[in-house]
Amino acid sequence: MAPKRSLTLESSHLVRAALRLYHERLTARGRYVLWLSLIVGFVGLDTDQTLAYILFAIAAGPLLVALVPALRPRPRVPVEVDLPARLTARRTVGVRLKVSTVTTRPSGSLVAGWGWGGRESGGLHFEPSECFLDCQPGRSDEAQLEIRAERRGRFVLPPLGVGRTDPLGLLSTARVSEPSKVVLAYPRFFTLDDLDLPVGRRYQPGGIPLASNLGDSTEFVGTRDFREGDPLRRIHWRSWARRGKPVVKEYHEEYFSRVALLLDTYLRRRPRPVERESFEAAISVLAAVADHMSRSEEVVDIFAAGPDLYEVSAGRSLGYLDNVLDVLACLEPCHEPPFEVLAPRLDERLSRLTTVIAVVLDWDERREAFLRRIRSMGVAVRTFVVHEGPTRLPFEVMGDVLGPITRFSPSEIESRLQAAEAASMAAAETRSGVPPVLRPAGAGGRP
């Protein structure tokens, strides 16, 4: 059995090598000519019955001639690529490619394109897939490419390479390539201009400076005379020198708002398409809330239970919106109810929380009991229900008990996202001064 396994692996390597040559050495027009040659060659196998072999000779001839230039070494051209570090799902991002020559001879016709990425680049769309360049001695040439992620998630960009090609642009030499790069596609979200949020203030052990990773847990309010037992680090040396007796700095404890954002990620193992849409819409809602809270003064804790429990703290210099979006970009649904996982973690922090904003996918006994438990501990609750159609249990009657409850359907979230993206694109076009009717075909930019 061992030889058979070795033969299978060897065949797999040969197939992958052939596919890589097909995608990276043949240009788009070269692949078209190759398939045309194969078709007319198959039709013209019987030369006595058809004259299609003449078309085969016409189509295959340029490919055979292009093999000679394709055997040349890869071009000596520096490649500069401005690859993005982050994407946003369903939004186009421009990539600037710059190629220059380092010799006194013209580089000839060059082709630039994305290498064969296999499954790792599934979900990414490249436009154009390749372009042609021509660099003169001492000069450079540039091209504008575009990347679009069809969904949020983690992607590996295939190598972007530049190779020398024949005059007809059918085959290329080995390419000078940039290495593959991992990028994250953020979830789509809209801007919340106003969020009806019940907030309060609680004493925070460690205070604002601790939340900002700075200094002590109290705020300086003045000075007073030294009393026995005061720590020496609180002595105010300038006041002691001025007054001639020990003086210490006086502080008071900090009280401020601390908000927790909870995301319900429970889906059954084989969810219906509408349930998956609700999950993606819930992530967009949480991202919109996190974006709104990132501009506030509250300290924010984000909890999301997927296969693992993700926890992020932001606000008051603790972090940035990108940290939250990095987690949401790769978040997967949980196939077991996450409320039992979240409850112990929240118990450790409920004494410091002032408000909990929960985004849930349905309303049932478990979710209701989970939120009632939080409310019973004196924490304000703001709930968003993202669900298509009626929920399992009516939630309207719980508004007086838990606090404000807002319901969204996935279609409503999609309408908000499209409106926000249209407004963003209109603003970008206004800033660029190019009217939409005059915008070049295929041009794009990140809204």
C-alpha positions, 0 to 999 in steps of 0.5 A, a space after each residue: 500500500 505504501 507505493 500506492 500512497 506515494 503515487 497518489 501524493 506525487 500525482 497531487 503535486 503534479 496536478 498542483 504544479 500544472 494548475 499553478 503554471 496554468 494560472 500564473 504563466 498563462 495570461 487571461 488571453 493565453 488561457 482563452 487561446 489555449 482552450 480555443 486550440 483544444 476545442 478546434 483540435 478535438 473537432 479536427 481530429 479527423 482531417 478527412 471529414 473537416 478542415 478545423 485542423 487549420 483553425 487549430 494550427 492558427 490558434 496553437 501557432 502563437 502559443 508555440 511561438 510564445 514559449 520561447 520568450 516565456 523561457 527567459 529569466 524573470 524581469 529585474 524590476 522593483 515592485 512596490 505594492 500598497 496592500 491594505 491591512 484591513 478590508 470591509 466586506 462588500 467594499 472595494 479597496 484600491 491597490 496601487 502597483 508601481 514598477 520601475 526599471 533598474 537597467 538602461 534597457 527597456 523592460 519590454 511588455 510586462 504583465 502583472 496579476 494575482 497568483 493562484 491562491 487556491 482555497 485560501 483566497 476564496 471569497 475575494 474578488 480581484 479587478 482586473 485580474 491582470 494588467 499590462 505595463 511597459 517601463 522605459 529606462 529610468 521611468 516607472 509605470 503604475 497600475 490601479 487594482 481593486 480588491 473586494 471581499 464578499 464576506 467578513 473573515 480572514 483571508 490570505 491574499 495570493 502573491 501579486 507578481 510581475 513577469 515579462 510577456 511576449 508581444 501578444 501577451 499570451 505567456 509570461 516568464 517567472 514572476 517577481 512576486 510580493 509574498 502572500 499577506 493575511 488580511 481581515 475583512 471587517 463586518 459592514 456596519 452603519 453609524 448610530 448618531 443617537 443611542 438611547 442608553 440608560 447609563 449610570 455611575 459606579 465606583 471603579 476599583 482602580 479608577 479612570 487612570 487604571 482604565 487608561 493604564 496610567 498612574 494610581 486609582 484615584 484623582 488628585 484634588 489638592 493637598 493637606 497636612 501630613 498625618 501619621 500613616 500617610 505613605 511617603 510617595 504622596 508627599 508634595 515636596 514643593 509644598 513642604 519646601 514652601 511651608 516648612 512642614 510635611 504636606 501630602 497630596 490628597 485624592 478622591 475615588 473615581 466613579 464613571 460608567 462602564 458598559 458591557 456589550 453582549 453578542 448572542 452567537 447561538 445558532 443550531 448546527 444546520 441553520 437556515 439561510 435566514 438564521 445565518 442572515 440574522 447572525 451577520 446582521 447581529 454582528 453589524 448591529 454590535 459593530 455599529 454600537 461599538 463604533 458609537 461607544 468608541 466616541 463616548 467616555 464610557 469604558 466598554 467591555 465586549 463579550 462574544 461567545 463563539 467556539 471560544 469566549 472573546 473579551 475586549 475592553 475599549 474606551 478611555 484609552 484602553 483600545 480602539 475600534 479596530 480591536 473590536 472589529 478584529 474579533 468580529 471579523 473572525 467570529 463564528 457562531 456557537 452551536 451550544 447556548 452561550 449564556 452559561 459561558 457568559 454568566 460566570 464571566 459577567 458575575 465577576 464584573 456586574 458589581 462594576 457595570 452600569 449598563 449592559 447592551 445585549 444583541 440577541 438573535 431570538 427571545 426565549 426562556 433562556 435569554 429572558 432569564 439571563 437578562 432578568 438576572 443581570 437586571 436584578 443586580 442593579 445593572 441597566 439593560 438595553 436590548 436589541 433583538 435581531 430576528 426575522 418574523 415572530 420570536 419564540 416568546 413575546 418580548 414586548 411585555 418585558 420592556 417595563 421590567 428589563 428596559 428598552 427593547 428594539 427589534 430589527 429584521 435582517 432586511 431592515 439592517 441591510 437597508 440601513 447598511 446600503 443607505 450608509 454605503 450610498 451616503 459614504 460613496 456620494 461623500 467620497 465622490 463629492 470630495 474627489 470632484 468627479 460626478 457619478 456619471 463621469 466616474 470611470 468604469 471599474 474605478 472604485 474606492 473605499 467608502 
